[in-house]
Amino acid sequence: MLDVRLTANRRDFLRVGGLAGLGVSLASVLKSEAAGKASSRAKSVILVYLGGGMSHHDTFDPKPDAPEEIRGKYKAIATRVPGLNVGEKLPMMANVMDKIALVRSCSHNNDHHETATNWVLSGRFGTPFGDYPAIGAVVAHESGFQGTLPPYVSVPRNPSFTWELGKSAFLGGRFESFKAGDPNEANYRVQDVSPNGDQSSKRSVRRETLLKTVDGLASKIQGNDQIATYDEFQQRAAAMLLSTEAKKAFDITAESDKLRDRYGRTTPGQSMLMARRLIESGVRFVTVNYGGWDHHGKIFESLDKKLPEFDRSVSALVEDMHTRGLDKDTMVVVMGEFGRSPKVNKDAGRDHWGQAASMLFFGAGTKPGLVIGKTDKHGGYPAQRPVSPADVAYTILDSMGIDPRKQLVTPDGRPIEILDSGETVQELFA
């Protein structure tokens, strides 16, 4: 068991209140247990999550010979991989596809945002409310803390439609992600967390009142193991944000203006740059929450603006990781909860479509320039090598040396397998 006793005290923790402008959730920074690890291809994972469901027809699975109502507005362009075409709004991605493995046959049978999101983020089908822990939470559970940074971080936060998705479920709050906030905000930085000398007397009174409240609560919960661990977790949070290690990891201003511009001065662009920094600092699993792909109407008006942003930010991440050699032991996965319907609807949009989607793998031994699976001539259904949510989760966990069929134990003592189906997509690896 990893010793998580820390030197930070409650008053240190309250000083962290000065970070409110950072947009960082302290309550989500919780203790993990150390666990034995098998040999692995991937030391860490960056999951770029395309919440809402990116249209595969207009990006990585164009159908130039299909009727216009299926083909859509965009032409197909060549990439660095002979014979592989992508949508014309992805010229930068076309230039890095020789470093990426593309899966064109992701498939399941659910078209509901919350249900499908929890399914693809955990690898197990359940209710919309998240019955099973997200892959990142499982990694946190199995990996534990190394230093003061948490093993599982989401940037800016977990996916959300009507409520937060992809959580730790029965593993408990200690394995939730640390919500890093928006690194594209002008004042986003890990600053001096000590109270300013000129803080108002009212603020001082509020702080002292809060201290007394915490002291009073502590005296009432002795013996309650679940609540008693709260102080331990808050000390972990305080230690993290008071540490030089954490300040350095979250200091995105340390990056050159040229590189920040290459990623794009947008929330997705700076989030992907932050993900790279966190991986370099030892974080095991980072989810980049890149939503806004639910285009039921006027899809091409939206994609005209959104795809260039995607093109810049994701290609920059691939190039930057490759240049630094981080792709040797870091796996990057780009996916959403489903694709979009083959036929453009009456509102000039595409609807939810669980039966087919495309996704990307990069790094950690995955074959560059590979294409796995294909869809039918209209992009509606897999015509070759369907890949399920369980297969994707199994591949990620197995690559990290975590047994996907390991049994976890719920708070009421029930054993539950991490995954109850699926297999590694072996074609991905040399």
QUIDAKA-V438338 format. One record per residue. N is the residue number from 1. RES is the residue in three letters. PHI is phi in whole degrees, -180 to 180 (none if undefined). OMEGA is omega in whole degrees, -180 to 180 (999 if undefined). NEAR is the number of other ideal C-beta (glycine too) atoms within 10 Angstrom. Layout:
N,RES,PHI,OMEGA,NEAR / N,RES,PHI,OMEGA,NEAR
This chain:
1,MET,none,180,7 / 2,LEU,-71,178,12 / 3,ASP,-79,-176,7 / 4,VAL,-107,177,19 / 5,ARG,-67,-173,7 / 6,LEU,-126,-178,19 / 7,THR,-88,-179,9 / 8,ALA,-64,178,20 / 9,ASN,-107,-177,12 / 10,ARG,-62,-179,16 / 11,ARG,-68,172,11 / 12,ASP,-60,-178,18 / 13,PHE,-63,-180,22 / 14,LEU,-68,176,18 / 15,ARG,-64,179,19 / 16,VAL,-64,175,21 / 17,GLY,-55,177,14 / 18,GLY,-65,-180,16 / 19,LEU,-93,-176,18 / 20,ALA,-55,-179,9 / 21,GLY,-69,-179,12 / 22,LEU,-74,-178,22 / 23,GLY,78,-177,16 / 24,VAL,-102,179,24 / 25,SER,-89,180,17 / 26,LEU,-79,-175,21 / 27,ALA,-62,-177,13 / 28,SER,-90,179,24 / 29,VAL,-91,-170,27 / 30,LEU,-132,-176,26 / 31,LYS,-69,171,20 / 32,SER,-123,177,24 / 33,GLU,-102,175,15 / 34,ALA,-74,-180,14 / 35,ALA,-139,176,13 / 36,GLY,-68,-176,6 / 37,LYS,-126,176,14 / 38,ALA,-79,177,9 / 39,SER,-61,-174,5 / 40,SER,-145,173,17 / 41,ARG,-83,-172,18 / 42,ALA,-113,173,26 / 43,LYS,-82,-176,19 / 44,SER,-151,-178,25 / 45,VAL,-138,166,26 / 46,ILE,-113,176,25 / 47,LEU,-105,174,25 / 48,VAL,-91,-172,25 / 49,TYR,-102,-175,24 / 50,LEU,-94,-176,24 / 51,GLY,-62,-178,21 / 52,GLY,111,176,21 / 53,GLY,97,178,27 / 54,MET,-69,177,29 / 55,SER,-72,178,30 / 56,HIS,-73,179,26 / 57,HIS,-60,-172,30 / 58,ASP,-97,-177,27 / 59,THR,-132,-170,23 / 60,PHE,-106,178,27 / 61,ASP,-141,-177,24 / 62,PRO,-66,-180,22 / 63,LYS,-123,-173,20 / 64,PRO,-65,-178,11 / 65,ASP,-96,180,9 / 66,ALA,-80,175,17 / 67,PRO,-57,-174,10 / 68,GLU,-57,-178,8 / 69,GLU,-68,174,11 / 70,ILE,-105,-178,18 / 71,ARG,-61,-179,20 / 72,GLY,83,-170,25 / 73,LYS,-84,-167,16 / 74,TYR,-92,174,21 / 75,LYS,-84,175,12 / 76,ALA,-92,178,17 / 77,ILE,-123,180,15 / 78,ALA,-75,176,12 / 79,THR,-119,177,22 / 80,ARG,-71,178,14 / 81,VAL,-95,-179,18 / 82,PRO,-54,178,8 / 83,GLY,85,-180,7 / 84,LEU,-101,178,18 / 85,ASN,-114,173,17 / 86,VAL,-133,-180,24 / 87,GLY,-67,-173,26 / 88,GLU,-65,179,15 / 89,LYS,-82,-177,22 / 90,LEU,-123,-178,24 / 91,PRO,-67,179,15 / 92,MET,-71,176,18 / 93,MET,-66,178,24 / 94,ALA,-58,-177,21 / 95,ASN,-81,179,15 / 96,VAL,-120,-178,22 / 97,MET,-66,176,25 / 98,ASP,-74,176,14 / 99,LYS,-108,-169,20 / 100,ILE,-119,169,27 / 101,ALA,-101,-178,21 / 102,LEU,-107,174,22 / 103,VAL,-108,-177,26 / 104,ARG,-104,-172,23 / 105,SER,-126,175,22 / 106,CYS,-66,-173,27 / 107,SER,-158,167,21 / 108,HIS,-153,-172,21 / 109,ASN,-121,-179,11 / 110,ASN,-127,-177,20 / 111,ASP,-112,-178,16 / 112,HIS,-102,-173,15 / 113,HIS,-50,-173,21 / 114,GLU,-65,-179,19 / 115,THR,-64,-179,20 / 116,ALA,-66,180,24 / 117,THR,-63,178,27 / 118,ASN,-62,179,30 / 119,TRP,-66,-176,26 / 120,VAL,-73,180,29 / 121,LEU,-81,180,28 / 122,SER,-113,-175,28 / 123,GLY,87,179,28 / 124,ARG,-127,-180,21 / 125,PHE,-82,178,20 / 126,GLY,-156,180,13 / 127,THR,-79,177,10 / 128,PRO,-64,-173,18 / 129,PHE,-92,173,12 / 130,GLY,86,-180,24 / 131,ASP,-83,-173,14 / 132,TYR,-126,-176,28 / 133,PRO,-68,175,28 / 134,ALA,-63,-178,33 / 135,ILE,-55,180,29 / 136,GLY,-61,178,28 / 137,ALA,-68,176,28 / 138,VAL,-64,177,29 / 139,VAL,-60,178,24 / 140,ALA,-61,-180,30 / 141,HIS,-63,-175,23 / 142,GLU,-86,-175,24 / 143,SER,-98,-177,24 / 144,GLY,78,-180,18 / 145,PHE,-81,169,22 / 146,GLN,-126,-173,14 / 147,GLY,81,-175,14 / 148,THR,-95,180,22 / 149,LEU,-80,179,21 / 150,PRO,-72,179,28 / 151,PRO,-77,-171,24 / 152,TYR,-134,-178,28 / 153,VAL,-131,172,28 / 154,SER,-118,-178,28 / 155,VAL,-129,-10,27 / 156,PRO,-71,-177,22 / 157,ARG,-161,176,19 / 158,ASN,-66,174,23 / 159,PRO,-57,180,25 / 160,SER,-154,169,14 / 161,PHE,-112,173,16 / 162,THR,-105,174,8 / 163,TRP,-156,-177,11 / 164,GLU,-69,-175,15 / 165,LEU,-122,178,25 / 166,GLY,69,-176,27 / 167,LYS,-99,-172,24 / 168,SER,-90,176,24 / 169,ALA,51,-173,23 / 170,PHE,-71,177,17 / 171,LEU,-69,176,21 / 172,GLY,96,-174,16 / 173,GLY,-61,-178,15 / 174,ARG,-65,-179,21 / 175,PHE,-110,173,27 / 176,GLU,-69,178,27 / 177,SER,-75,169,29 / 178,PHE,-83,-178,27 / 179,LYS,-87,-170,21 / 180,ALA,-84,-178,29 / 181,GLY,79,-173,21 / 182,ASP,-95,-178,15 / 183,PRO,-72,176,26 / 184,ASN,-88,178,20 / 185,GLU,-67,-173,15 / 186,ALA,-58,-176,5 / 187,ASN,-104,-180,8 / 188,TYR,-73,175,22 / 189,ARG,-166,174,16 / 190,VAL,-88,-174,21 / 191,GLN,-102,175,14 / 192,ASP,-60,-173,11 / 193,VAL,-91,176,18 / 194,SER,-70,-180,11 / 195,PRO,-60,175,15 / 196,ASN,-67,-178,9 / 197,GLY,-67,-176,5 / 198,ASP,-100,-179,5 / 199,GLN,-63,-174,12 / 200,SER,-69,179,9 / 201,SER,-64,179,7 / 202,LYS,-64,179,8 / 203,ARG,-65,178,12 / 204,SER,-62,179,11 / 205,VAL,-64,180,10 / 206,ARG,-61,-179,13 / 207,ARG,-66,179,16 / 208,GLU,-67,177,11 / 209,THR,-64,179,10 / 210,LEU,-64,177,13 / 211,LEU,-58,-179,14 / 212,LYS,-64,179,10 / 213,THR,-64,179,10 / 214,VAL,-62,179,16 / 215,ASP,-61,-180,10 / 216,GLY,-67,178,9 / 217,LEU,-64,-178,12 / 218,ALA,-59,-178,14 / 219,SER,-71,-177,8 / 220,LYS,-94,-172,9 / 221,ILE,-109,179,13 / 222,GLN,-58,-179,8 / 223,GLY,98,176,7 / 224,ASN,-90,-172,10 / 225,ASP,-63,-176,7 / 226,GLN,-64,-179,10 / 227,ILE,-77,-178,13 / 228,ALA,-62,179,12 / 229,THR,-73,-179,16 / 230,TYR,-56,-178,18 / 231,ASP,-63,178,16 / 232,GLU,-60,-178,14 / 233,PHE,-69,180,18 / 234,GLN,-66,175,22 / 235,GLN,-64,176,20 / 236,ARG,-62,179,24 / 237,ALA,-62,-180,24 / 238,ALA,-62,-179,25 / 239,ALA,-61,-179,21 / 240,MET,-63,-175,26 / 241,LEU,-77,176,25 / 242,LEU,-92,-173,21 / 243,SER,-89,174,17 / 244,THR,-63,180,9 / 245,GLU,-57,-178,14 / 246,ALA,-70,179,22 / 247,LYS,-58,180,16 / 248,LYS,-65,-177,14 / 249,ALA,-63,-175,25 / 250,PHE,-90,-177,26 / 251,ASP,-83,-177,16 / 252,ILE,-69,178,19 / 253,THR,-69,177,11 / 254,ALA,-71,178,10 / 255,GLU,-78,-180,19 / 256,SER,-68,176,8 / 257,ASP,-60,-179,9 / 258,LYS,-63,-180,7 / 259,LEU,-71,179,12 / 260,ARG,-62,177,18 / 261,ASP,-67,180,13 / 262,ARG,-62,177,19 / 263,TYR,-71,-177,26 / 264,GLY,102,180,22 / 265,ARG,-83,179,11 / 266,THR,-131,177,15 / 267,THR,-60,177,21 / 268,PRO,-62,-179,26 / 269,GLY,-61,-179,24 / 270,GLN,-72,176,23 / 271,SER,-66,179,27 / 272,MET,-70,174,29 / 273,LEU,-65,177,25 / 274,MET,-62,178,27 / 275,ALA,-59,178,28 / 276,ARG,-60,179,23 / 277,ARG,-62,-178,20 / 278,LEU,-67,177,24 / 279,ILE,-62,178,24 / 280,GLU,-61,-177,15 / 281,SER,-88,174,16 / 282,GLY,110,175,17 / 283,VAL,-67,-174,25 / 284,ARG,-87,-175,26 / 285,PHE,-143,178,28 / 286,VAL,-123,172,29 / 287,THR,-101,172,28 / 288,VAL,-95,-177,27 / 289,ASN,-85,-175,24 / 290,TYR,-119,-175,29 / 291,GLY,-91,177,16 / 292,GLY,95,-176,15 / 293,TRP,-105,-175,22 / 294,ASP,-93,-170,20 / 295,HIS,-105,178,23 / 296,HIS,-79,180,15 / 297,GLY,-139,177,13 / 298,LYS,48,-174,12 / 299,ILE,-62,-175,25 / 300,PHE,-75,173,18 / 301,GLU,-63,180,13 / 302,SER,-71,-177,16 / 303,LEU,-69,175,23 / 304,ASP,-57,180,13 / 305,LYS,-94,-171,9 / 306,LYS,-82,-177,18 / 307,LEU,-66,175,21 / 308,PRO,-61,176,15 / 309,GLU,-64,176,16 / 310,PHE,-61,-177,26 / 311,ASP,-56,-178,22 / 312,ARG,-68,-171,22 / 313,SER,-71,-177,24 / 314,VAL,-73,178,28 / 315,SER,-64,177,23 / 316,ALA,-64,178,22 / 317,LEU,-61,-180,28 / 318,VAL,-62,-179,23 / 319,GLU,-63,-177,16 / 320,ASP,-65,178,18 / 321,MET,-61,-179,23 / 322,HIS,-67,-180,16 / 323,THR,-60,-178,9 / 324,ARG,-85,-178,13 / 325,GLY,77,-179,10 / 326,LEU,-73,-180,20 / 327,ASP,-72,179,21 / 328,LYS,-64,-179,14 / 329,ASP,-132,174,16 / 330,THR,-122,177,23 / 331,MET,-99,174,25 / 332,VAL,-106,180,30 / 333,VAL,-123,179,24 / 334,VAL,-121,-178,25 / 335,MET,-161,171,22 / 336,GLY,-121,-178,28 / 337,GLU,-84,175,32 / 338,PHE,-169,175,32 / 339,GLY,-94,179,30 / 340,ARG,-122,-174,30 / 341,SER,-63,-179,22 / 342,PRO,-60,-174,27 / 343,LYS,-92,175,18 / 344,VAL,-67,-174,22 / 345,ASN,-83,-176,14 / 346,LYS,-65,179,7 / 347,ASP,-98,-179,12 / 348,ALA,61,177,15 / 349,GLY,-127,173,19 / 350,ARG,-123,-174,27 / 351,ASP,-97,180,19 / 352,HIS,-59,-179,19 / 353,TRP,-153,-179,22 / 354,GLY,-75,-173,21 / 355,GLN,-73,-179,21 / 356,ALA,-155,176,29 / 357,ALA,-162,175,31 / 358,SER,-110,175,25 / 359,MET,-148,-176,24 / 360,LEU,-120,169,20 / 361,PHE,-123,179,27 / 362,PHE,-148,174,24 / 363,GLY,85,177,27 / 364,ALA,57,175,24 / 365,GLY,88,177,16 / 366,THR,-71,-175,25 / 367,LYS,-74,178,14 / 368,PRO,-72,178,18 / 369,GLY,77,-177,15 / 370,LEU,-85,171,19 / 371,VAL,-123,179,20 / 372,ILE,-111,175,19 / 373,GLY,74,174,21 / 374,LYS,-157,177,15 / 375,THR,-105,179,26 / 376,ASP,-66,-172,14 / 377,LYS,-64,178,12 / 378,HIS,-107,178,16 / 379,GLY,69,-176,30 / 380,GLY,-94,-174,18 / 381,TYR,-144,176,14 / 382,PRO,-62,174,18 / 383,ALA,-105,-178,15 / 384,GLN,-161,173,11 / 385,ARG,49,175,15 / 386,PRO,-62,180,17 / 387,VAL,-122,-175,24 / 388,SER,-94,173,21 / 389,PRO,-56,179,27 / 390,ALA,-65,178,21 / 391,ASP,-63,-180,21 / 392,VAL,-65,179,24 / 393,ALA,-62,179,25 / 394,TYR,-60,-179,22 / 395,THR,-62,-180,27 / 396,ILE,-64,-177,25 / 397,LEU,-65,180,26 / 398,ASP,-61,179,22 / 399,SER,-66,179,24 / 400,MET,-91,179,25 / 401,GLY,79,178,16 / 402,ILE,-104,-179,21 / 403,ASP,-70,-178,14 / 404,PRO,-64,-179,23 / 405,ARG,-101,178,13 / 406,LYS,-62,178,16 / 407,GLN,-91,172,10 / 408,LEU,-100,-176,17 / 409,VAL,-116,179,11 / 410,THR,-76,179,12 / 411,PRO,-57,179,9 / 412,ASP,-93,172,6 / 413,GLY,90,-180,6 / 414,ARG,-85,175,10 / 415,PRO,-80,178,9 / 416,ILE,-135,177,16 / 417,GLU,-65,175,14 / 418,ILE,-56,175,24 / 419,LEU,-128,179,23 / 420,ASP,-104,177,13 / 421,SER,-161,177,16 / 422,GLY,99,178,22 / 423,GLU,-155,177,14 / 424,THR,-65,174,16 / 425,VAL,-78,-171,21 / 426,GLN,-63,-178,8 / 427,GLU,-61,-178,15 / 428,LEU,-66,-168,20 / 429,PHE,-113,-180,16 / 430,ALA,-68,999,7
